[in-house]
Amino acid sequence: MLENYEEQLILRPTSFNNGEYIIKQGSNDKLFYLIEEGSVMLTIKNDLHDPYEMEKQIGRKNETEILGEVAFLRNCTRTCS
């Protein structure tokens, strides 16, 4: 499935602090991440324009899992934060 993306793949180590957003729901960036260490909480909002709506936790990604692959593979906006 990734054959068409081989020229676009660039691997580089990136670190994030606890509580820092790696991706934001609705954004247009097309990077995806392999989690080498730690874990990542996944959240969504039903209405991205409502500043008072709280994010809802929908899952967690752990070491050796990937994050952000949906936007990369489908060329769409981020489906969660």
Wavefront OBJ file of the C-alpha trace (Angstrom):
o trace
v 0.000 0.000 0.000
v 2.886 2.401 0.666
v 4.558 1.820 -2.715
v 3.172 5.106 -4.065
v 4.513 7.031 -1.067
v 8.122 5.796 -1.022
v 9.544 9.071 -2.344
v 7.660 11.047 0.312
v 8.881 9.042 3.310
v 11.518 10.792 5.378
v 12.275 9.437 8.831
v 13.571 11.780 11.500
v 13.489 11.530 15.299
v 11.139 13.998 16.986
v 10.442 14.425 20.704
v 7.346 15.794 22.384
v 6.679 16.847 25.966
v 4.006 15.297 28.165
v 0.673 16.997 27.394
v 1.884 18.536 24.110
v -0.263 18.073 20.986
v 1.403 16.078 18.232
v -1.476 16.473 15.789
v -4.712 18.498 15.973
v -8.086 17.308 14.729
v -9.053 19.188 11.556
v -5.505 20.262 10.631
v -4.100 19.629 7.158
v -0.547 18.460 7.830
v 0.380 15.125 6.279
v 3.063 13.741 8.606
v 2.699 10.462 10.421
v 4.640 9.212 13.417
v 6.009 5.925 14.706
v 5.872 5.912 18.497
v 9.260 4.742 19.668
v 8.811 5.416 23.376
v 5.856 6.285 25.607
v 2.202 6.516 24.640
v -0.193 9.002 23.063
v -3.783 9.788 24.068
v -6.267 10.201 21.179
v -9.110 12.723 21.551
v -11.952 14.116 19.430
v -14.412 16.997 19.533
v -17.802 16.799 17.807
v -17.789 20.546 17.054
v -14.324 21.945 16.343
v -15.716 25.503 16.382
v -17.140 25.277 19.929
v -14.420 26.524 22.317
v -16.405 25.267 25.330
v -16.774 21.671 24.216
v -14.410 19.337 26.023
v -12.326 16.831 24.109
v -13.334 13.198 24.566
v -10.667 10.517 24.910
v -11.249 7.787 22.319
v -8.119 5.705 22.638
v -4.407 5.447 23.179
v -1.460 4.540 20.944
v 1.604 2.865 22.439
v 5.184 2.052 21.518
v 5.647 0.575 18.013
v 2.253 1.913 16.836
v 1.796 4.665 14.251
v -0.075 7.938 14.607
v -1.432 10.195 11.861
v -1.593 7.563 9.146
v -5.212 8.295 8.143
v -4.496 11.854 6.948
v -1.300 10.683 5.250
v -2.865 7.785 3.359
v -6.261 9.339 2.572
v -5.047 12.907 1.950
v -7.656 14.301 4.350
v -7.707 16.476 7.462
v -6.794 15.008 10.853
v -9.585 12.854 12.267
v -8.526 13.246 15.921
v -6.016 15.000 18.188
l 1 2 3 4 5 6 7 8 9 10 11 12 13 14 15 16 17 18 19 20 21 22 23 24 25 26 27 28 29 30 31 32 33 34 35 36 37 38 39 40 41 42 43 44 45 46 47 48 49 50 51 52 53 54 55 56 57 58 59 60 61 62 63 64 65 66 67 68 69 70 71 72 73 74 75 76 77 78 79 80 81
